[in-house]
Structure formats: structure tokens, C-alpha cells
Amino acid sequence: MKRREFVGAGLALTAAWPLRGFSAALKNVADVPVKTLAGGDVLIRGSSIEDFAASLRGNLLLQNHPDYERTRHIWNAAFDRRPAMIASCTGASDVKRAVDFARENQLLTAVRAGGHSFSGKSTCEGGFVIDLQQMQGVRVDPSIRRAHLEAGSLLGQLDHECAAFALATTAGTVSDTGAAGLTLGGGFGRLGRRFGLACDNVESFSLVTADGRFLRASPSENPDLHWGLRGGGGNFGIVTSIEYRLHRMNPTILGGYLIWPLDQARDVLRHYRDMATDAPDVVNLAFDLHWEEGKPYVGVEACWSGDDHTQGEAWLKRLRTFGKTDFDGIKPMPYVALQSSGDSRTPHGAHYYSKNGFVAQLTDDGIDRLVDLFPQTPDLYTVFSDHCGAAYRKTAADASAFPRRDMAFVVAIFAGWKNPAFSEGNVEKMRAAWREIEPLTKGFYTNYADAETKLAGYSENYGANFERLVALKAKYDPINLFRLNANVPPKI
Ligand SMILES: Cc1cc2nc3c(=O)[nH]c(=O)nc-3n(C[C@H](O)[C@H](O)[C@H](O)COP(=O)(O)OP(=O)(O)OC[C@H]3O[C@@H](n4cnc5c(N)ncnc54)[C@H](O)[C@@H]3O)c2cc1C
């Protein structure tokens, strides 16, 4: 059978820094109605808009700007929103001016980095978007093993710059996801069992808070913010750059995808569960149930990031020789190749829907439920997982805002389709499938949350960290300017 080999996303890795002066002056701008935090509209005078635009180095995109259409779209086309204006920021200075403008006018404000929000939180209808896409660049200092990342950068850029120095840190599994959104919400990835969540590796953040202050958050400067930004999402300000601690790692890993027909899924997943539970921390094993050319399969993707590939071959043999595989793509390959291997499965511009939850363990009953349900929605969704444990557990649950350290796996269902006419039916089928799966789970990963997740759901999910997050929100964003996120209210 013809199988998808690992293909890169053709990601442009050059910085998109516009070499020009201040944005082209806006003239004769008409007054613009913009949605407010209170839910109404405010009419912003044309002259104020002109003054604001003139203060930026990047462009202020109104709906008639030639870049507006291209810029307004996010990855998930289910959120086809038309903001009233988009501030296309080129640096912290633009971000500060945009935050001041948003606060002074009480605007409904969305923050967009990589644009991969499942729940569409990085855009809004009729409001104001602070867009960081132009703020790209990663600088690695190998002598102290640090990476400095501009907040609009994508994960592929981070991985690429680190690999040249045989360094790495945890990043997600699709290379065109934004590093900022992923890190602020936690950040699972193929190296997470070895190095912890992406946010566990942040030495410092630079950010603009709701009152327009530019702050640094590290263990020694504003440590309360450093705590909250590691798992608390975009609640406390707009992060303009992130400093990551890096680790030595062989840039060639042993990894790839194994596939079995679905009729072996019960046995494969039990074997997978047992191996994943006992795996060394240099191993990441993620399972999926997926459709290919109309047929259902169970897959396991392995990543052995340890230096000793002979040891890795020996350890993975028990998986590769289990049952009768239909495809075995495990081989030595550049880590960055594995990191972009799944990009083509999640193209920009389709309509996506997802549900997820943490599981403490994959029980035999749970596995049976996943496998029994899967063929009932032909060719619609994929079940996928993140492999937790190991280094994810090394950070105490109250040492950062990220609340759920003790779980074994994240289990999610996920589907994408092009034609919006299918949306209602597909979403209904996904909801019905999730009603069956949800009882197996406890809590959810906020970065995979769907748009139906309500404030109370997020609050509960932050668990014992919630009250501390509320106090932090009251201190740094008492008006809840940054509310389009896994929101924490400034008071209970
Ligand atoms: C295809 C795909 C694959 C994924 N794979 C993984 C994975 O392997 N591991 C994992 O952990 N997650 C994964 N995710 C989830 C991912 O972590 C979230 O979608 C994350 O929010 C994406 O970040 P972004 O910058 O691209 O998002 P955006 O849509 O730009 O932003 C999402 C939210 O993050 C906040 N935000 C973003 N940037 C900033 C900033 N600079 N300052 C303040 N707030 C900010 C805002 O609240 C915003 O609403 C994946 C998502 C997708 C769509």
C-alpha cells in the first residue's frame, strides 16, 4: 500500500521583518465601529485611527487594506471572523502601543501568534486583533544553551535553529504551530517526557501587561508572572519574546510511524499501553486511530531521542514485531524531519473540530470503547494521543500554573473537512462520539479545547492553581482585556 512518507511543510524559515520605516500613513479614514469588552460597539474617530496607525512601525489593517484578507484568516476556517482592525506588530513597541489603544478604547481584543487556536480565540468578529505574525526570529546562544524567540515564531523555526547546535527543547508535533500559544498553555511534544513541557523550559518571558507596562518574568523578576505564564495561557499580557533553556540532543533520532489494520487494534493498544507505561524518558510513543483511503487503522508513532540507537532498536523491536504491521517507517532521521512529518495532515483553511481529555491510564475497557466507537463514524475523525509521564511529572503541580502533571495520556478526537455544509452534521457526530469517550477522562488540555468550553470549565480545569491565577489576573489584568483565551476571571 502506498504510504505517506515524511514530507516537510515547505515552511519558510526566514524572518518576515519588513525593512521599512513607519507604516504608510492612513489618511481621510472614516470613523470605524469596533466591538467593545462590554459587548456593544464604540465608534472610533478616523483621526484617532490615523494617529494610532502613525505610531506603529507595522501596518494597521482596516477592512479595505490589501493585506487584510490574507492576515485575518487563522488556521481553523470554522472561525471565519472579520475583525474591525488588525494591528500588524513588528516588535514590542508596536505591541505596547496596540495594548494602550485597546485598553483606552475598551476594545474586544484578540492576540494572534501562530494562529493555530483550535477554538478560534486568536480572532474576533468586529473587534481588534493584535497580530504578532511579523515578529519572527530565533537566536540560539550555544555557549549558555539558550534560545531567544520572537513571539510570532513557529515551532519549525525553533527546532531548526536549535538542531544546528545539537540542542533542543520540547516543541509540539506540527511545525507551523505558533511557539507562543503552545508554550503559554503548556506544550506537549516528542521530547516532553525527557525535558518536560515547553513551558517548563522557559527561563524568561518578556511581555506587555494590560496597563501597557513592559515587564520581564523570570524566577528572579516578577516570579509570580513567571509562574502564571507557564500554563496560564494568554491571560496576563502579550508575550513579545521567550527565552528557552536548551538541552544537548543528537539531532538524528530513531523514529517514525507503525501501522496495523484496525482489526488488531485491541491487542496493539494493550501492548502499546504496557510499553508506553514502562518506557524510558527518551521514548515518546503516541497512538492514533485513523482512516486512510476509506479503511481504518491503528498507528503508533515512536521517537527514540537517546544517543544510543542500538539500544533504541532493541527497545523498539518489541513494538515493531508485534502482530502483523501494514507499514513500518521507523528509521534514523533528523529530528526536524519527524517534527514536520505530520504537517500535511493539518493544512490551513479546513474546518476543524476537536475534543480532548487526560486519562490516568488506558484501561482495557477504555481501549475497547475507543476501538468499538471508531468505525461508527466512517472516515470522519482521528483519535490521537499525547504520551505523558516521565519528565512531565517532575515539576510539582503547584510549581507552575499548568495543573495536570499526573496523567498518563491525553486522548483527543479530531476531524477536519473543507466543505462548511458538512459542519453541522460532522460536529454533531463528534459530540456524540465524545459523550462516550469523555467518562474515561479527567480534565482536559486547554490548548486543545474547543470553542464550546466555557469559563467555568476552564476554571475547574485549573484545579488547585485557580485561586492563585485569579489573584494574578486581578493584579495584571483587572479589566480582563485579555479574555479571548483559556480565560481566568479577575474575581470569583
Ligand atoms: C495542527 C495543530 C497541532 C498541534 N500540536 C500540538 C502539540 O503537539 N502539542 C501541544 O501542546 N499543542 C499542540 N497544538 C495546540 C497548540 O498548542 C495551541 O493551538 C496553541 O494555542 C497554538 O499557538 P499559536 O500561537 O499557533 O496560536 P494562536 O491561535 O495564535 O493563539 C492561541 C491563543 O494563545 C494566546 N497567545 C498566543 N500568542 C500569545 C502571546 N504572544 N502572548 C499572549 N497570548 C498569546 C492567545 O490567547 C491566543 O488566543 C496543536 C494545534 C494545532 C492546530
The ligand as an SDF file (V2000), in Angstrom:
LIG
                    3D

 53 58  0  0  0  0  0  0  0  0999 V2000
   -2.3260   21.3090   13.9460 C   0  0  0  0  0  0  0  0  0  0  0  0
   -2.0910   21.5380   15.4100 C   0  0  0  0  0  0  0  0  0  0  0  0
   -1.1460   20.7690   16.0790 C   0  0  0  0  0  0  0  0  0  0  0  0
   -0.9220   20.9760   17.4390 C   0  0  0  0  0  0  0  0  0  0  0  0
    0.0030   20.1950   18.0850 N   0  0  0  0  0  0  0  0  0  0  0  0
    0.2560   20.4210   19.3940 C   0  0  0  0  0  0  0  0  0  0  0  0
    1.2520   19.6690   20.0890 C   0  0  0  0  0  0  0  0  0  0  0  0
    1.9040   18.8020   19.5270 O   0  0  0  0  0  0  0  0  0  0  0  0
    1.4510   19.9400   21.3920 N   0  0  0  0  0  0  0  0  0  0  0  0
    0.7500   20.8750   22.0650 C   0  0  0  0  0  0  0  0  0  0  0  0
    0.9810   21.0750   23.2450 O   0  0  0  0  0  0  0  0  0  0  0  0
   -0.2010   21.6040   21.4350 N   0  0  0  0  0  0  0  0  0  0  0  0
   -0.4560   21.4010   20.1240 C   0  0  0  0  0  0  0  0  0  0  0  0
   -1.4290   22.1290   19.4940 N   0  0  0  0  0  0  0  0  0  0  0  0
   -2.2320   23.0820   20.2540 C   0  0  0  0  0  0  0  0  0  0  0  0
   -1.4840   24.4090   20.3430 C   0  0  0  0  0  0  0  0  0  0  0  0
   -0.6370   24.3630   21.4610 O   0  0  0  0  0  0  0  0  0  0  0  0
   -2.4800   25.5790   20.5040 C   0  0  0  0  0  0  0  0  0  0  0  0
   -3.3580   25.5880   19.4230 O   0  0  0  0  0  0  0  0  0  0  0  0
   -1.7400   26.9020   20.6240 C   0  0  0  0  0  0  0  0  0  0  0  0
   -2.6210   27.8700   21.1270 O   0  0  0  0  0  0  0  0  0  0  0  0
   -1.2080   27.3630   19.2990 C   0  0  0  0  0  0  0  0  0  0  0  0
   -0.4480   28.5200   19.4390 O   0  0  0  0  0  0  0  0  0  0  0  0
   -0.4630   29.6400   18.2980 P   0  0  0  0  0  0  0  0  0  0  0  0
    0.4730   30.6960   18.7170 O   0  0  0  0  0  0  0  0  0  0  0  0
   -0.2860   28.9980   16.9740 O   0  0  0  0  0  0  0  0  0  0  0  0
   -1.9640   30.0620   18.4230 O   0  0  0  0  0  0  0  0  0  0  0  0
   -2.7800   31.4120   18.2170 P   0  0  0  0  0  0  0  0  0  0  0  0
   -4.0470   30.9790   17.5930 O   0  0  0  0  0  0  0  0  0  0  0  0
   -2.0090   32.4790   17.5750 O   0  0  0  0  0  0  0  0  0  0  0  0
   -3.0190   31.8050   19.7060 O   0  0  0  0  0  0  0  0  0  0  0  0
   -3.8000   30.9870   20.5500 C   0  0  0  0  0  0  0  0  0  0  0  0
   -4.0140   31.7150   21.8550 C   0  0  0  0  0  0  0  0  0  0  0  0
   -2.7690   31.7960   22.5310 O   0  0  0  0  0  0  0  0  0  0  0  0
   -2.6260   33.0510   23.1590 C   0  0  0  0  0  0  0  0  0  0  0  0
   -1.4060   33.6750   22.6490 N   0  0  0  0  0  0  0  0  0  0  0  0
   -0.7240   33.3610   21.5330 C   0  0  0  0  0  0  0  0  0  0  0  0
    0.3880   34.0850   21.4620 N   0  0  0  0  0  0  0  0  0  0  0  0
    0.3990   34.8870   22.5330 C   0  0  0  0  0  0  0  0  0  0  0  0
    1.3080   35.8560   23.0240 C   0  0  0  0  0  0  0  0  0  0  0  0
    2.4460   36.1130   22.3900 N   0  0  0  0  0  0  0  0  0  0  0  0
    1.0240   36.4890   24.1750 N   0  0  0  0  0  0  0  0  0  0  0  0
   -0.1090   36.2020   24.8410 C   0  0  0  0  0  0  0  0  0  0  0  0
   -1.0000   35.2880   24.4310 N   0  0  0  0  0  0  0  0  0  0  0  0
   -0.7390   34.6380   23.2940 C   0  0  0  0  0  0  0  0  0  0  0  0
   -3.8510   33.8490   22.8780 C   0  0  0  0  0  0  0  0  0  0  0  0
   -4.7210   33.6950   23.9610 O   0  0  0  0  0  0  0  0  0  0  0  0
   -4.4560   33.1630   21.6790 C   0  0  0  0  0  0  0  0  0  0  0  0
   -5.8290   33.2530   21.6590 O   0  0  0  0  0  0  0  0  0  0  0  0
   -1.6610   21.9610   18.1340 C   0  0  0  0  0  0  0  0  0  0  0  0
   -2.6090   22.7290   17.4590 C   0  0  0  0  0  0  0  0  0  0  0  0
   -2.8180   22.5190   16.1180 C   0  0  0  0  0  0  0  0  0  0  0  0
   -3.8580   23.3300   15.4150 C   0  0  0  0  0  0  0  0  0  0  0  0
  1  2  1  0
  2  3  1  0
  2 52  2  0
  3  4  2  0
  4  5  1  0
  4 50  1  0
  5  6  2  0
  6  7  1  0
  6 13  1  0
  7  8  2  0
  7  9  1  0
  9 10  1  0
 10 11  2  0
 10 12  1  0
 12 13  2  0
 13 14  1  0
 14 15  1  0
 14 50  1  0
 15 16  1  0
 16 17  1  0
 16 18  1  0
 18 19  1  0
 18 20  1  0
 20 21  1  0
 20 22  1  0
 22 23  1  0
 23 24  1  0
 24 25  2  0
 24 26  1  0
 24 27  1  0
 27 28  1  0
 28 29  2  0
 28 30  1  0
 28 31  1  0
 31 32  1  0
 32 33  1  0
 33 34  1  0
 33 48  1  0
 34 35  1  0
 35 36  1  0
 35 46  1  0
 36 37  1  0
 36 45  1  0
 37 38  2  0
 38 39  1  0
 39 40  1  0
 39 45  2  0
 40 41  1  0
 40 42  2  0
 42 43  1  0
 43 44  2  0
 44 45  1  0
 46 47  1  0
 46 48  1  0
 48 49  1  0
 50 51  2  0
 51 52  1  0
 52 53  1  0
M  END
$$$$
